[in-house]
Amino acid sequence: MQPISFARSFLSKGLSKSVGKASVASTVLPPAILIGMLGCAMGVNVHAAVGASTNNNNPTNGLQLISLNADEIADENDADNLSNIADMLDVADEPDDSIDSVPDESALTDDADDIDTETPAEVAQVSLNAISPETLKTFVAVVDLVRRQYVDAVNDEELFSNAMSGMLTKLDSHAEFLDAEAYENLRAFTEGDVGDIGIKVNYQPEAGYWVVTEVIDDSPADKKGIAVGDYLHQVDEFKLDEGRQVNDVEQLLTGIAGTQVDIITSKAGRRKHTTTLQRNNSHPQIIETKLVDGIAIVKLPAFQNNSREKLLEGLINLNAPISGILLDMRDNPGGVLTSAVSVASLFMDDTDVVQVQARQNKSRVLSTQGDAILKPLPLVVLQNRYSASAAEVLASSLQAQKRATIIGEVSYGKGSVQSVIPLNDEQAVKLTVANYMTAAGKQIDEIGVEPDVTLSGSENTWEQQALELVKARALDSGIRFVRKNATKE
C-alpha cells in the first residue's frame, strides 16, 4: 500500500502492537490542586501532556524508563496494572514488521527512488526509554485523573487514541491520525469527494452570534452532539463575527473529505467547548463546464487523480468550437499535487511547475509532461482567498510563464505537502513531509498568489468580469475537441 501525497488541506491505534485496555494508575493529586482546577474551570488535556515531551535538543538522552513503585499508587490493588504501561513502552521499541515494511515515499512522482526515506540517525537511536521520567509520570497522572474524575466514563482505548491524535495535531494543523472512516474518506477523495461536518449556520444579529440552523442526521456534527441553536464562535484559528459572510463560514467548514477541523461552540452563550470533527459528510465533486459566447467556463472544485481527464471530457461534451477558457478555481482547497501538475501539462509543455523541499533532500522540481493539448487557447484563472495549496501551485506556474492571467483576490497561502502513510489496512497518518514553492523559488506559504487583476465587491459579478477578459483575447476561430474514435459528421 503506497502513501498518497496531498498539497493541502484540506489523526489512536497507530501501533499495530495492541495495548489492549490496560488500566492506568498513578499518584492522586492533592485535594487542594483538584479544587483549584475545578474552581477555575480549567481543562486537563491529554494532548498537552504529549506535546510537552517534544524537545529537539532532547536533554534526557540516556535516562532510563521511569520505575513505577507501589508506594506511588493511589489504589494498592492497581499496582500490577502499572506494569502494562512499562510493557507497552518496551514493546513499542521492538521492530514491528507491519509498520517498518511500509515504504515512506512521498509519491510526488513515479521516480520515488530519488527520495531519501531513511530515518535520521539521531531519531532512529532514540528509544522511548529516553523520555523524561517526569513527563511519563505526568502522562500517567493525567490519564488516571481523566479516568477517575471526568464527568463521563471514558474508555482507555479512546484516551490513548486521543493522545496519539494530539501528538500529531501539535506538530501542525495538517497532521492527523486517520481512523478507518477518515482514511476511507480520504482515499475516496482522490476520486472526487470533498466533505463538511454536516451543519449550516447563519449570523443572527439579535443574538450577536453565528447560530447553527441545521444539523444533518448522522453527520460528524450530529454524532458529537452539535445541535440546532448552538452558537458557533470559531473554526480552527478563525474567529467568527458579524463581518463574516455565510460563504466564508461554509468554506472554513468544508475541505478534503476525511480531514479534520476544530470548532468552538456553546449552548446559548454558556461555557465554550472545543470539538474536533472529521469532514466525513462527503459529497462528490463535479467539474462543471459550460459554453458562453465561445468561451469554455470550467469550474474546478478540487484536484483528484482524474481531474485532467474530467476536464478534457467536459470540453469534449460541449461539442462546439472553443475560442478561450476561463478556469474558475474559487474555493478550491487543493488536493493531489500530481493532479495539479497534470492539469498544468494541458496548458504548457516542458515547463517547471513547482519546487518541493523535503527535510533531507535538495529541492525537487516537478515539470509538465506530455502534449499541451490546450496550449493554443487563451486562458484566464479566477481565484479567491479560499483557493489553496495545489490550486496555488497551478495558478503560480501559469502566472510565472505568462500563460494565463490570474484575476480575483490573493489566494489562501498554503505551501506544504502532506503524505498519507498507511499503518495498516484501516488506519493511516497524514503527515507534512515537504514544503513547496513556485517554480521560480518564491514562497507561497502564508503569502499566497497575488492576482494580476484584483477584483472586489460581490463575487457574483466576478465570473462576468473574467469572461469579458477572456473574450478580449479569444481566438478568431475556435477549436472543437472530439474523441479519437469519434466518427466525423
N, C-alpha and C positions, 0 to 999 in steps of 0.2 A: 504494500500500500504506500503510495507516494504522497508527500506533502503537497498541499495546494497553496500557491502563493497569491496573496492579495495585495493590492495597493490601496488599502482602506482600513474605511470603515468602515465601517460600515462596518471557566473559565468557570472531596473530590477524589475521586478514587483513581488518581493518576498512576500510582504504582500498581503493577499487576499483582504484586505480593499483597494479599489481603490482610488487613489488620483486624478484621472481624469487628466485634463490638466490645472491645476491651474497655473495662471500667477504668476510670482515672481518678486517683485520689491525691490530695495534697494537704498542705497545712491550711488551716482555716484562718482567714484574715481576722484581725482583731475586731470586735464588735464596733468600736469607735469608727474604724475605717468604713465598715459596711454602712453604718448610719450616715456618715458624712457623704458617701456616694449617693445614697438614696435621697438624702435631703437636698442635694444639688441636682437631682435628676440626671446624674452623669451616667452615660452608657459605657459598658465594657465591651470592647471589640476584639474578637479573636484575630482579625486582620492586623490590628496594630501590633499585637504581640509577635506575630510572624514577621511583619515588616521591620520591627526593631532589631531583628537579628542580622539584617543585611549590613555588611561593612566591607568595603572594598579592600581596606588595609588588613582586615582580619587579625587583630592583635591577640586573638585567642588560640592561634595555632599551637598544637601540642597539648592542649588541655584535654583531659580525659572526660569521658561521659560521666555526667553527674551521678553520684551514688545516692539513691533514694532510700533513706533509712526508715525503719519502722517508727522511730520516735518523731518523725516529721509528719505522720499520717493522722488525719482527723479521726478516722474510724479504724481501729486496730484490725477489724475484720477485713478491711480492704487492702491490707498490706501486700498480699500475694498478687493483687491485680496490678501493682506498680511495675512488676517485672515485665508485664506486657508492653509497656512503653519502651523500656530498655531493649527488649527483644525486637520490637518493631524497628527501632533505630538501627540495631545491629543488622537486621535482615536487609534494611534499605541500603546498607553499604555493600552488600553482596552483589555480584554481577547478576543481571536479570536479562536473560536472552531475549525475552519478548519485547523489551524496550531497546536494548543495545543493538538489536538487529535492524531497527528502523533506520534507514538512511536519512541523515539530516541534511537534505538538499533543498535549496530554495526553489527549485523548479522554475526558475525565471526563463531559462532557455533549455533547449534539448541537450546542450553540451554541459551537463551538470558536473562532469569531471573537473572542470575548471574551478569549481567552488571548493574552498578549503572547509571540510566538515569535521576536522579533528578538534577534540575538546582541548582547550588550552591547558598546558601542564599545571599551571597554578590552580586551575579549577579541578582537574582530574585527581590531584593528590590531596585535596581537602576532604576529609571524611566528616561524617556527621558528629564524630567524637570531638571535633574542634569547636562545636557550638559552645558558647559561654554557658557554664552551669547556671548562672543567674537567669539567663534567657530561658533555659529549659524549665527551671523552677517556676518562672513567671507564667510560661505557657501552660504548664500542668495546673497551676493555681487558677488561671482564668477558665480553663476548660471545666475544672471541678466547680468553680463558682457558678458558671452558667448552668451546669447540670443540677446544682442544688437550689439555686435562687431564682432562675429565670421564671417568668410568670407562667410559661407553658413548658410541658415536658419536651425535651429535645433529644432526639436520637444521637448517639455518639457518632454514627456514620455521617450524619448531617453536619455535626460540628467539625469533623475532620475535613469534610468536603468544603465547608465554608473557609476553613483555614487555608487549604490549598488554593482555593479561588482567590482569597485575599492576598496571598503571596504574589500571585500573578498580576492582579489588578494594581497592586502597589508599584509594579515596575513601570507601567504606563497605562493610559486609558484604553489601549487597544489590545493588550494581552488578556487572554481569557482562558478559563478552563471550559471545555465543551463537553457537556453530558450527552447522552445518546440522542436526545431530541434536538439539542442545539447543533450537534455535529451533523445530524442528518439534514437539518435545515440549511446548514452552511454548504454541504455537498449539493443540495438541491439548488442553491443559489447559482452555482456555476452554470446551471441550465436555464435559469431565468427567474429566480424569486427574490423579491425584496420584502421586508417584513416590518411590522409595527407591534405594539404591545396590546392593541385592541381597545383603545379608548378614543373618544372625541371630547374636545374641551372648547369652551368659549369664555371670553372675558366678560364678567358681569360687573358693570360699574357700581351698582348698588351695594355689592359685597366688597368691591375693590380687589377682587382676586380672579384668577383663572379657575374655572369650575368644571369638573368632569360632568359632561352631559349625557354620555353614553358609554356603556361597558359591554363589549361583545361577550356572550356566554362562552365559557371555557377558554377564553383568551388568557395570555400570561397575566394581564392585569386582574382579571376576574379571579384567577386561581390564587393570587396573592392578596385578595381582599380589597382591592381598589373598588370603590363604589360610586354611583351617581351622587353628586353633591359634594364629593371631596374637593378640597382646594388643591390645586397643583402650583407649587411655589418655584420649583427648579427642575431642569432637565440637564443631567450631567453638571457641567460647571456654569450653565446659563441660567441666570435668574430671570423669572418672568414678571413683567409688569405691564401696565396699560399701553406701553409703547410697542409691544409685540403685536404682530398680525397673526391671524389664525394659521395662515400658511407657514409662518415662521415656526410655530409650535409643532405643527404636523410634521415638518421636515426634521425637527430635532428628535421627534419620537420615532421617525422612520429611518431604516438603514438596511444593510445587508442582512438577509434572513439568518437567524442563528446568533447574531451578535447581541451584546447586552447594553443596557442603558440604566443609569441610576436616576430615579425620580424622587423628589421630596414632596410629600403630600401631608395634609392634615384633615381632620374631621371638623369642618366648620370653624377653622381657625384655632383649634386646640393644638396640643403638642405636635410639632412636626416630626415626621418619620421618613427615613430614607429606605427605599425599596429598590433592590436590584432585579431587573426584569430582562428576559431574553426576548428579542424581537422574533417570536415564533408564530405570530399571526401573519403568515406569509401569503402573498398574492403574486401570481406570475406576472412578469413584466413583458410588455409587448412593444416592439419597436414600431411606432406608428409612422406611416408615410402617406403624405398627400401631395397633390399637384395643384399649384396655384399659379396661373399665368406662365406655365412652362417651368416654374421653379419647384423642385422637389424639397418639401419640408420634412425633415427626418427627426423625429423625437427619440433620442437615445437615452433611456432612463437609467441604465447601468451597464457595466461591462461583464458579460458572461462568456463562456467558451465559444458560443455560437453567434456572438454579436456581428461579426463580419459577414457571415453567411446570411443572417436575418436581414441585415441592412441591404445587401445586394438583392435578396429575394423581394424586399419591399419595393425597390426601384424597378425590378422586372415586372412586378404585378401592377405597376402604374400603367404599363402598356401604352406609353406615349413618349414622344421626344422630350428630353430634359435639357434645359439650357443653363442650369445652375443649381446649386444645392445650399440649403440652409440647414445646418446641423444644430439642433436645439439640445444642449446638454444642461439646461437648467435643472437644478435639484438632483443631478446625477451624483450619487455618493461614491462612485468609483467602482471597484470590483477587481476582476482578474487582470493583472498587469499585462500579461502577454496578449490579452484580448485588445487592450488599447493599442499595443504595437501593431497588431494585425489590422486594426481599423486604420491606423496611420498609413499602413502599407497600401491601402486602397488609393490614397491621395498623393503619395510621394514614393520615389524609388531611390535606392542607395542612399538613404538618409538616416543619420543618427537620431534616435527618438528620446532616449533617457539615459542618464548615468545612475548606476546602482552601486552603493558603497556599503559593503558589509564590514564587520568589525576587523576581520583579519585579511581582507583582500584589498587589492588595488581596485580603483573604480572600474566597473564593467559597463560597457556601452551596449545597449540594445538597439538594433537598427532594423529598418524596414526590410521586408523580404517579398519576393515575387513581383508580379506585374501590378503597376499602379493603374488599375482599371479606370479610376475616376479622375486621373490626373488632368485631363483636358477641361474639366468643368470648374468654373469659378466657385469659390466656397466661402461662406460666412459662418462663423461659430457663435452661437448665443449661449452665454453663461450667466450665472448669478452667484450669490455668496454661498450657496449650498452645493455648487459644483466642486467636487473634491477629488483628490488623490489621482486615480487613473484618468479621470476626466481632465485634470490639470496637466497630466503628462501629455495627453493628446493635444490639448489647446496650446501648451507652451511650445511643442515641437512644430506644429503647424504655423504658429506665430513666428518662431525663430527663422524658419525657412521662407517666410513671407508667402506661404502657400495659402493662408486664409487670413481674413480679418476677424479679430475677436471683438465682440461687442457685448455690452451688458454692464456688469459690475465686477469688482475684484473677487476672485474665487476664494474658496474656504481657506486654503493653505495647509494641506496635509501632505507631508513629504516622507512617509515611512512605508515600508513594505512588511506585511505580516505573512508568515508561513504557517499553515495549518499542519501540525505534525501529529500523526496518529499515535496513540498509545496502545490501542487495541482496536477491535472491530467497531466498538461503540463509543469510544472516548478519544479526545484529542486535546491538544493545547494550541491555541493561536498565539504566536509569539512574534514580536517585532524582531526581524532578522537583518534588516538593512534600511538605509535611508536612500532617497533618490533625489536627484537634481535635474535640471533641464540639461539637454544635450550640450549646451554651452557652459555648463557648470554653475548656473545660477540656482540659488536656494529657492525652494517652494514652501517648505515647512514654515508655518506661521507668517508667511508673506503672501502667498497666493500668486495668481497670474493677473497682471494688470491688463485690462482690455485696451484695444486700440481706439475704440469708440465707447465712451461711457454713456449709459442710459440711466435715467432716473424716473421717478414717478411710478404710476401703476404698471406692473408687469404685464397687464392685459394688453398694453399697447406695444410692447417690445417686439412681438413677432412681426407686426406690420412694419415697424421701423426697419427691422433686419431684412425683411422681404424686399423693401424698396432698395436697400443697399445691394442686394444680390441682383435685382433686376437691372440696376445701372451697369452691371458688369456681365450680364448674360450673353451667351453665345448667340450669334445671328441665326444659326440653325442648330437645333437640339440633337441630342444623341439618344437613341432608343436602345434599351437593354433587353436582350432576349436570351432564353436558354439555348445552349449549344445544339440541343436536339430538336429545337422548335422548327416547325415547317413554315417556310416563308409563304406569306399570303399572296 
